[in-house]
Amino acid sequence: MICEYCETEIPIGLSVCPACRKPQSAPGQTDRRALWFVLIVVVMFGIAVAEHHLVFSH
């Protein structure tokens, strides 16, 4: 595994980088954050489009 901050190689099983001492996120956690961000953006866009149709449909 590679450190998210200093890009040092981290031995398997460690959750803290031995070089910079910063905690590492769990594998896949970054991917989930990106997925949630995209999902929230899509929902917000959908709400904006729905409101636009409600306002201008009259």
mmCIF file of the N, C-alpha and C atoms, coordinates in Angstrom:
data_MODEL
# 
_entry.id   MODEL 
# 
loop_
_atom_site.group_PDB 
_atom_site.id 
_atom_site.type_symbol 
_atom_site.label_atom_id 
_atom_site.label_alt_id 
_atom_site.label_comp_id 
_atom_site.label_asym_id 
_atom_site.label_entity_id 
_atom_site.label_seq_id 
_atom_site.pdbx_PDB_ins_code 
_atom_site.Cartn_x 
_atom_site.Cartn_y 
_atom_site.Cartn_z 
_atom_site.occupancy 
_atom_site.B_iso_or_equiv 
_atom_site.pdbx_formal_charge 
_atom_site.auth_seq_id 
_atom_site.auth_comp_id 
_atom_site.auth_asym_id 
_atom_site.auth_atom_id 
_atom_site.pdbx_PDB_model_num 
ATOM 1   N N  . MET A 1 1  ? 0.851   -1.170 0.000   1.00 0.00 ? 1  MET A N  1 
ATOM 2   C CA . MET A 1 1  ? 0.000   0.000  0.000   1.00 0.00 ? 1  MET A CA 1 
ATOM 3   C C  . MET A 1 1  ? 0.902   1.240  0.000   1.00 0.00 ? 1  MET A C  1 
ATOM 4   N N  . ILE A 1 2  ? 0.415   2.323  -0.612  1.00 0.00 ? 2  ILE A N  1 
ATOM 5   C CA . ILE A 1 2  ? 1.159   3.571  -0.697  1.00 0.00 ? 2  ILE A CA 1 
ATOM 6   C C  . ILE A 1 2  ? 0.467   4.617  0.188   1.00 0.00 ? 2  ILE A C  1 
ATOM 7   N N  . CYS A 1 3  ? 1.263   5.405  0.931   1.00 0.00 ? 3  CYS A N  1 
ATOM 8   C CA . CYS A 1 3  ? 0.723   6.458  1.797   1.00 0.00 ? 3  CYS A CA 1 
ATOM 9   C C  . CYS A 1 3  ? -0.004  7.505  0.949   1.00 0.00 ? 3  CYS A C  1 
ATOM 10  N N  . GLU A 1 4  ? -1.182  7.929  1.418   1.00 0.00 ? 4  GLU A N  1 
ATOM 11  C CA . GLU A 1 4  ? -1.973  8.934  0.715   1.00 0.00 ? 4  GLU A CA 1 
ATOM 12  C C  . GLU A 1 4  ? -1.305  10.303 0.747   1.00 0.00 ? 4  GLU A C  1 
ATOM 13  N N  . TYR A 1 5  ? -0.422  10.535 1.696   1.00 0.00 ? 5  TYR A N  1 
ATOM 14  C CA . TYR A 1 5  ? 0.150   11.862 1.911   1.00 0.00 ? 5  TYR A CA 1 
ATOM 15  C C  . TYR A 1 5  ? 1.586   11.988 1.396   1.00 0.00 ? 5  TYR A C  1 
ATOM 16  N N  . CYS A 1 6  ? 2.449   11.048 1.773   1.00 0.00 ? 6  CYS A N  1 
ATOM 17  C CA . CYS A 1 6  ? 3.863   11.180 1.400   1.00 0.00 ? 6  CYS A CA 1 
ATOM 18  C C  . CYS A 1 6  ? 4.303   10.152 0.358   1.00 0.00 ? 6  CYS A C  1 
ATOM 19  N N  . GLU A 1 7  ? 3.395   9.275  -0.048  1.00 0.00 ? 7  GLU A N  1 
ATOM 20  C CA . GLU A 1 7  ? 3.630   8.259  -1.081  1.00 0.00 ? 7  GLU A CA 1 
ATOM 21  C C  . GLU A 1 7  ? 4.734   7.261  -0.731  1.00 0.00 ? 7  GLU A C  1 
ATOM 22  N N  . THR A 1 8  ? 4.927   7.026  0.561   1.00 0.00 ? 8  THR A N  1 
ATOM 23  C CA . THR A 1 8  ? 5.869   6.010  1.021   1.00 0.00 ? 8  THR A CA 1 
ATOM 24  C C  . THR A 1 8  ? 5.174   4.653  1.024   1.00 0.00 ? 8  THR A C  1 
ATOM 25  N N  . GLU A 1 9  ? 5.920   3.618  0.742   1.00 0.00 ? 9  GLU A N  1 
ATOM 26  C CA . GLU A 1 9  ? 5.381   2.252  0.794   1.00 0.00 ? 9  GLU A CA 1 
ATOM 27  C C  . GLU A 1 9  ? 5.054   1.901  2.246   1.00 0.00 ? 9  GLU A C  1 
ATOM 28  N N  . ILE A 1 10 ? 3.849   1.399  2.487   1.00 0.00 ? 10 ILE A N  1 
ATOM 29  C CA . ILE A 1 10 ? 3.419   1.023  3.833   1.00 0.00 ? 10 ILE A CA 1 
ATOM 30  C C  . ILE A 1 10 ? 3.242   -0.493 3.873   1.00 0.00 ? 10 ILE A C  1 
ATOM 31  N N  . PRO A 1 11 ? 3.871   -1.156 4.849   1.00 0.00 ? 11 PRO A N  1 
ATOM 32  C CA . PRO A 1 11 ? 3.695   -2.606 4.966   1.00 0.00 ? 11 PRO A CA 1 
ATOM 33  C C  . PRO A 1 11 ? 2.223   -2.968 5.191   1.00 0.00 ? 11 PRO A C  1 
ATOM 34  N N  . ILE A 1 12 ? 1.833   -4.110 4.673   1.00 0.00 ? 12 ILE A N  1 
ATOM 35  C CA . ILE A 1 12 ? 0.464   -4.587 4.821   1.00 0.00 ? 12 ILE A CA 1 
ATOM 36  C C  . ILE A 1 12 ? 0.132   -4.735 6.302   1.00 0.00 ? 12 ILE A C  1 
ATOM 37  N N  . GLY A 1 13 ? -1.039  -4.279 6.678   1.00 0.00 ? 13 GLY A N  1 
ATOM 38  C CA . GLY A 1 13 ? -1.502  -4.411 8.057   1.00 0.00 ? 13 GLY A CA 1 
ATOM 39  C C  . GLY A 1 13 ? -1.364  -3.148 8.877   1.00 0.00 ? 13 GLY A C  1 
ATOM 40  N N  . LEU A 1 14 ? -0.563  -2.198 8.425   1.00 0.00 ? 14 LEU A N  1 
ATOM 41  C CA . LEU A 1 14 ? -0.422  -0.948 9.165   1.00 0.00 ? 14 LEU A CA 1 
ATOM 42  C C  . LEU A 1 14 ? -1.477  0.052  8.704   1.00 0.00 ? 14 LEU A C  1 
ATOM 43  N N  . SER A 1 15 ? -2.051  0.787  9.651   1.00 0.00 ? 15 SER A N  1 
ATOM 44  C CA . SER A 1 15 ? -3.040  1.800  9.302   1.00 0.00 ? 15 SER A CA 1 
ATOM 45  C C  . SER A 1 15 ? -2.475  3.208  9.457   1.00 0.00 ? 15 SER A C  1 
ATOM 46  N N  . VAL A 1 16 ? -1.195  3.288  9.878   1.00 0.00 ? 16 VAL A N  1 
ATOM 47  C CA . VAL A 1 16 ? -0.507  4.573  10.027  1.00 0.00 ? 16 VAL A CA 1 
ATOM 48  C C  . VAL A 1 16 ? 0.797   4.490  9.240   1.00 0.00 ? 16 VAL A C  1 
ATOM 49  N N  . CYS A 1 17 ? 1.098   5.538  8.483   1.00 0.00 ? 17 CYS A N  1 
ATOM 50  C CA . CYS A 1 17 ? 2.331   5.562  7.698   1.00 0.00 ? 17 CYS A CA 1 
ATOM 51  C C  . CYS A 1 17 ? 3.534   5.641  8.630   1.00 0.00 ? 17 CYS A C  1 
ATOM 52  N N  . PRO A 1 18 ? 4.534   4.777  8.454   1.00 0.00 ? 18 PRO A N  1 
ATOM 53  C CA . PRO A 1 18 ? 5.715   4.822  9.313   1.00 0.00 ? 18 PRO A CA 1 
ATOM 54  C C  . PRO A 1 18 ? 6.591   6.056  9.050   1.00 0.00 ? 18 PRO A C  1 
ATOM 55  N N  . ALA A 1 19 ? 6.467   6.681  7.888   1.00 0.00 ? 19 ALA A N  1 
ATOM 56  C CA . ALA A 1 19 ? 7.296   7.843  7.558   1.00 0.00 ? 19 ALA A CA 1 
ATOM 57  C C  . ALA A 1 19 ? 6.700   9.152  8.065   1.00 0.00 ? 19 ALA A C  1 
ATOM 58  N N  . CYS A 1 20 ? 5.418   9.404  7.763   1.00 0.00 ? 20 CYS A N  1 
ATOM 59  C CA . CYS A 1 20 ? 4.816   10.688 8.135   1.00 0.00 ? 20 CYS A CA 1 
ATOM 60  C C  . CYS A 1 20 ? 3.862   10.578 9.320   1.00 0.00 ? 20 CYS A C  1 
ATOM 61  N N  . ARG A 1 21 ? 3.584   9.363  9.772   1.00 0.00 ? 21 ARG A N  1 
ATOM 62  C CA . ARG A 1 21 ? 2.730   9.092  10.945  1.00 0.00 ? 21 ARG A CA 1 
ATOM 63  C C  . ARG A 1 21 ? 1.274   9.512  10.766  1.00 0.00 ? 21 ARG A C  1 
ATOM 64  N N  . LYS A 1 22 ? 0.828   9.668  9.530   1.00 0.00 ? 22 LYS A N  1 
ATOM 65  C CA . LYS A 1 22 ? -0.566  10.040 9.292   1.00 0.00 ? 22 LYS A CA 1 
ATOM 66  C C  . LYS A 1 22 ? -1.405  8.782  9.107   1.00 0.00 ? 22 LYS A C  1 
ATOM 67  N N  . PRO A 1 23 ? -2.614  8.771  9.670   1.00 0.00 ? 23 PRO A N  1 
ATOM 68  C CA . PRO A 1 23 ? -3.485  7.601  9.511   1.00 0.00 ? 23 PRO A CA 1 
ATOM 69  C C  . PRO A 1 23 ? -3.961  7.471  8.065   1.00 0.00 ? 23 PRO A C  1 
ATOM 70  N N  . GLN A 1 24 ? -4.131  6.251  7.638   1.00 0.00 ? 24 GLN A N  1 
ATOM 71  C CA . GLN A 1 24 ? -4.564  5.971  6.273   1.00 0.00 ? 24 GLN A CA 1 
ATOM 72  C C  . GLN A 1 24 ? -6.026  5.551  6.287   1.00 0.00 ? 24 GLN A C  1 
ATOM 73  N N  . SER A 1 25 ? -6.746  5.880  5.222   1.00 0.00 ? 25 SER A N  1 
ATOM 74  C CA . SER A 1 25 ? -8.134  5.444  5.129   1.00 0.00 ? 25 SER A CA 1 
ATOM 75  C C  . SER A 1 25 ? -8.160  3.961  4.778   1.00 0.00 ? 25 SER A C  1 
ATOM 76  N N  . ALA A 1 26 ? -9.266  3.341  5.097   1.00 0.00 ? 26 ALA A N  1 
ATOM 77  C CA . ALA A 1 26 ? -9.421  1.924  4.781   1.00 0.00 ? 26 ALA A CA 1 
ATOM 78  C C  . ALA A 1 26 ? -9.473  1.737  3.271   1.00 0.00 ? 26 ALA A C  1 
ATOM 79  N N  . PRO A 1 27 ? -9.013  0.605  2.754   1.00 0.00 ? 27 PRO A N  1 
ATOM 80  C CA . PRO A 1 27 ? -9.072  0.365  1.312   1.00 0.00 ? 27 PRO A CA 1 
ATOM 81  C C  . PRO A 1 27 ? -10.504 0.493  0.798   1.00 0.00 ? 27 PRO A C  1 
ATOM 82  N N  . GLY A 1 28 ? -10.673 1.231  -0.277  1.00 0.00 ? 28 GLY A N  1 
ATOM 83  C CA . GLY A 1 28 ? -12.005 1.417  -0.857  1.00 0.00 ? 28 GLY A CA 1 
ATOM 84  C C  . GLY A 1 28 ? -12.775 2.580  -0.278  1.00 0.00 ? 28 GLY A C  1 
ATOM 85  N N  . GLN A 1 29 ? -12.322 3.140  0.834   1.00 0.00 ? 29 GLN A N  1 
ATOM 86  C CA . GLN A 1 29 ? -13.054 4.227  1.469   1.00 0.00 ? 29 GLN A CA 1 
ATOM 87  C C  . GLN A 1 29 ? -13.060 5.469  0.579   1.00 0.00 ? 29 GLN A C  1 
ATOM 88  N N  . THR A 1 30 ? -11.960 5.749  -0.092  1.00 0.00 ? 30 THR A N  1 
ATOM 89  C CA . THR A 1 30 ? -11.876 6.901  -0.983  1.00 0.00 ? 30 THR A CA 1 
ATOM 90  C C  . THR A 1 30 ? -12.847 6.732  -2.141  1.00 0.00 ? 30 THR A C  1 
ATOM 91  N N  . ASP A 1 31 ? -12.963 5.520  -2.663  1.00 0.00 ? 31 ASP A N  1 
ATOM 92  C CA . ASP A 1 31 ? -13.891 5.257  -3.759  1.00 0.00 ? 31 ASP A CA 1 
ATOM 93  C C  . ASP A 1 31 ? -15.327 5.497  -3.324  1.00 0.00 ? 31 ASP A C  1 
ATOM 94  N N  . ARG A 1 32 ? -15.661 5.104  -2.099  1.00 0.00 ? 32 ARG A N  1 
ATOM 95  C CA . ARG A 1 32 ? -17.016 5.315  -1.592  1.00 0.00 ? 32 ARG A CA 1 
ATOM 96  C C  . ARG A 1 32 ? -17.319 6.797  -1.430  1.00 0.00 ? 32 ARG A C  1 
ATOM 97  N N  . ARG A 1 33 ? -16.332 7.562  -0.991  1.00 0.00 ? 33 ARG A N  1 
ATOM 98  C CA . ARG A 1 33 ? -16.531 9.011  -0.848  1.00 0.00 ? 33 ARG A CA 1 
ATOM 99  C C  . ARG A 1 33 ? -16.830 9.643  -2.196  1.00 0.00 ? 33 ARG A C  1 
ATOM 100 N N  . ALA A 1 34 ? -16.092 9.250  -3.217  1.00 0.00 ? 34 ALA A N  1 
ATOM 101 C CA . ALA A 1 34 ? -16.325 9.790  -4.558  1.00 0.00 ? 34 ALA A CA 1 
ATOM 102 C C  . ALA A 1 34 ? -17.707 9.391  -5.066  1.00 0.00 ? 34 ALA A C  1 
ATOM 103 N N  . LEU A 1 35 ? -18.119 8.167  -4.808  1.00 0.00 ? 35 LEU A N  1 
ATOM 104 C CA . LEU A 1 35 ? -19.440 7.704  -5.230  1.00 0.00 ? 35 LEU A CA 1 
ATOM 105 C C  . LEU A 1 35 ? -20.537 8.502  -4.541  1.00 0.00 ? 35 LEU A C  1 
ATOM 106 N N  . TRP A 1 36 ? -20.412 8.737  -3.246  1.00 0.00 ? 36 TRP A N  1 
ATOM 107 C CA . TRP A 1 36 ? -21.405 9.535  -2.508  1.00 0.00 ? 36 TRP A CA 1 
ATOM 108 C C  . TRP A 1 36 ? -21.455 10.959 -3.039  1.00 0.00 ? 36 TRP A C  1 
ATOM 109 N N  . PHE A 1 37 ? -20.291 11.538 -3.337  1.00 0.00 ? 37 PHE A N  1 
ATOM 110 C CA . PHE A 1 37 ? -20.253 12.890 -3.875  1.00 0.00 ? 37 PHE A CA 1 
ATOM 111 C C  . PHE A 1 37 ? -21.007 12.970 -5.201  1.00 0.00 ? 37 PHE A C  1 
ATOM 112 N N  . VAL A 1 38 ? -20.745 12.033 -6.105  1.00 0.00 ? 38 VAL A N  1 
ATOM 113 C CA . VAL A 1 38 ? -21.421 12.013 -7.399  1.00 0.00 ? 38 VAL A CA 1 
ATOM 114 C C  . VAL A 1 38 ? -22.918 11.812 -7.206  1.00 0.00 ? 38 VAL A C  1 
ATOM 115 N N  . LEU A 1 39 ? -23.300 10.931 -6.318  1.00 0.00 ? 39 LEU A N  1 
ATOM 116 C CA . LEU A 1 39 ? -24.712 10.680 -6.055  1.00 0.00 ? 39 LEU A CA 1 
ATOM 117 C C  . LEU A 1 39 ? -25.414 11.939 -5.544  1.00 0.00 ? 39 LEU A C  1 
ATOM 118 N N  . ILE A 1 40 ? -24.782 12.656 -4.634  1.00 0.00 ? 40 ILE A N  1 
ATOM 119 C CA . ILE A 1 40 ? -25.371 13.883 -4.090  1.00 0.00 ? 40 ILE A CA 1 
ATOM 120 C C  . ILE A 1 40 ? -25.505 14.941 -5.179  1.00 0.00 ? 40 ILE A C  1 
ATOM 121 N N  . VAL A 1 41 ? -24.497 15.071 -6.032  1.00 0.00 ? 41 VAL A N  1 
ATOM 122 C CA . VAL A 1 41 ? -24.566 16.041 -7.126  1.00 0.00 ? 41 VAL A CA 1 
ATOM 123 C C  . VAL A 1 41 ? -25.711 15.695 -8.080  1.00 0.00 ? 41 VAL A C  1 
ATOM 124 N N  . VAL A 1 42 ? -25.869 14.426 -8.404  1.00 0.00 ? 42 VAL A N  1 
ATOM 125 C CA . VAL A 1 42 ? -26.945 14.008 -9.305  1.00 0.00 ? 42 VAL A CA 1 
ATOM 126 C C  . VAL A 1 42 ? -28.311 14.284 -8.678  1.00 0.00 ? 42 VAL A C  1 
ATOM 127 N N  . VAL A 1 43 ? -28.468 14.006 -7.398  1.00 0.00 ? 43 VAL A N  1 
ATOM 128 C CA . VAL A 1 43 ? -29.740 14.271 -6.711  1.00 0.00 ? 43 VAL A CA 1 
ATOM 129 C C  . VAL A 1 43 ? -30.034 15.764 -6.695  1.00 0.00 ? 43 VAL A C  1 
ATOM 130 N N  . MET A 1 44 ? -29.024 16.577 -6.387  1.00 0.00 ? 44 MET A N  1 
ATOM 131 C CA . MET A 1 44 ? -29.229 18.029 -6.368  1.00 0.00 ? 44 MET A CA 1 
ATOM 132 C C  . MET A 1 44 ? -29.625 18.536 -7.762  1.00 0.00 ? 44 MET A C  1 
ATOM 133 N N  . PHE A 1 45 ? -28.997 18.020 -8.796  1.00 0.00 ? 45 PHE A N  1 
ATOM 134 C CA . PHE A 1 45 ? -29.343 18.404 -10.162 1.00 0.00 ? 45 PHE A CA 1 
ATOM 135 C C  . PHE A 1 45 ? -30.783 17.997 -10.474 1.00 0.00 ? 45 PHE A C  1 
ATOM 136 N N  . GLY A 1 46 ? -31.167 16.804 -10.049 1.00 0.00 ? 46 GLY A N  1 
ATOM 137 C CA . GLY A 1 46 ? -32.541 16.340 -10.273 1.00 0.00 ? 46 GLY A CA 1 
ATOM 138 C C  . GLY A 1 46 ? -33.557 17.220 -9.571  1.00 0.00 ? 46 GLY A C  1 
ATOM 139 N N  . ILE A 1 47 ? -33.247 17.641 -8.361  1.00 0.00 ? 47 ILE A N  1 
ATOM 140 C CA . ILE A 1 47 ? -34.150 18.529 -7.619  1.00 0.00 ? 47 ILE A CA 1 
ATOM 141 C C  . ILE A 1 47 ? -34.264 19.872 -8.335  1.00 0.00 ? 47 ILE A C  1 
ATOM 142 N N  . ALA A 1 48 ? -33.141 20.411 -8.811  1.00 0.00 ? 48 ALA A N  1 
ATOM 143 C CA . ALA A 1 48 ? -33.160 21.689 -9.522  1.00 0.00 ? 48 ALA A CA 1 
ATOM 144 C C  . ALA A 1 48 ? -33.999 21.601 -10.793 1.00 0.00 ? 48 ALA A C  1 
ATOM 145 N N  . VAL A 1 49 ? -33.866 20.518 -11.541 1.00 0.00 ? 49 VAL A N  1 
ATOM 146 C CA . VAL A 1 49 ? -34.645 20.343 -12.771 1.00 0.00 ? 49 VAL A CA 1 
ATOM 147 C C  . VAL A 1 49 ? -36.124 20.213 -12.439 1.00 0.00 ? 49 VAL A C  1 
ATOM 148 N N  . ALA A 1 50 ? -36.455 19.456 -11.404 1.00 0.00 ? 50 ALA A N  1 
ATOM 149 C CA . ALA A 1 50 ? -37.857 19.290 -11.008 1.00 0.00 ? 50 ALA A CA 1 
ATOM 150 C C  . ALA A 1 50 ? -38.464 20.624 -10.588 1.00 0.00 ? 50 ALA A C  1 
ATOM 151 N N  . GLU A 1 51 ? -37.729 21.414 -9.822  1.00 0.00 ? 51 GLU A N  1 
ATOM 152 C CA . GLU A 1 51 ? -38.234 22.723 -9.405  1.00 0.00 ? 51 GLU A CA 1 
ATOM 153 C C  . GLU A 1 51 ? -38.423 23.631 -10.609 1.00 0.00 ? 51 GLU A C  1 
ATOM 154 N N  . HIS A 1 52 ? -37.505 23.570 -11.560 1.00 0.00 ? 52 HIS A N  1 
ATOM 155 C CA . HIS A 1 52 ? -37.607 24.386 -12.769 1.00 0.00 ? 52 HIS A CA 1 
ATOM 156 C C  . HIS A 1 52 ? -38.899 24.041 -13.522 1.00 0.00 ? 52 HIS A C  1 
ATOM 157 N N  . HIS A 1 53 ? -39.197 22.763 -13.657 1.00 0.00 ? 53 HIS A N  1 
ATOM 158 C CA . HIS A 1 53 ? -40.403 22.339 -14.352 1.00 0.00 ? 53 HIS A CA 1 
ATOM 159 C C  . HIS A 1 53 ? -41.643 22.749 -13.593 1.00 0.00 ? 53 HIS A C  1 
ATOM 160 N N  . LEU A 1 54 ? -41.619 22.715 -12.272 1.00 0.00 ? 54 LEU A N  1 
ATOM 161 C CA . LEU A 1 54 ? -42.775 23.120 -11.483 1.00 0.00 ? 54 LEU A CA 1 
ATOM 162 C C  . LEU A 1 54 ? -43.040 24.619 -11.599 1.00 0.00 ? 54 LEU A C  1 
ATOM 163 N N  . VAL A 1 55 ? -41.981 25.420 -11.579 1.00 0.00 ? 55 VAL A N  1 
ATOM 164 C CA . VAL A 1 55 ? -42.128 26.872 -11.624 1.00 0.00 ? 55 VAL A CA 1 
ATOM 165 C C  . VAL A 1 55 ? -42.598 27.338 -13.006 1.00 0.00 ? 55 VAL A C  1 
ATOM 166 N N  . PHE A 1 56 ? -42.021 26.787 -14.067 1.00 0.00 ? 56 PHE A N  1 
ATOM 167 C CA . PHE A 1 56 ? -42.303 27.276 -15.398 1.00 0.00 ? 56 PHE A CA 1 
ATOM 168 C C  . PHE A 1 56 ? -43.420 26.489 -16.129 1.00 0.00 ? 56 PHE A C  1 
ATOM 169 N N  . SER A 1 57 ? -44.041 25.550 -15.472 1.00 0.00 ? 57 SER A N  1 
ATOM 170 C CA . SER A 1 57 ? -45.111 24.789 -16.121 1.00 0.00 ? 57 SER A CA 1 
ATOM 171 C C  . SER A 1 57 ? -46.450 25.505 -16.036 1.00 0.00 ? 57 SER A C  1 
ATOM 172 N N  . HIS A 1 58 ? -46.540 26.538 -15.230 1.00 0.00 ? 58 HIS A N  1 
ATOM 173 C CA . HIS A 1 58 ? -47.821 27.271 -15.082 1.00 0.00 ? 58 HIS A CA 1 
ATOM 174 C C  . HIS A 1 58 ? -47.889 28.370 -16.019 1.00 0.00 ? 58 HIS A C  1 
# 
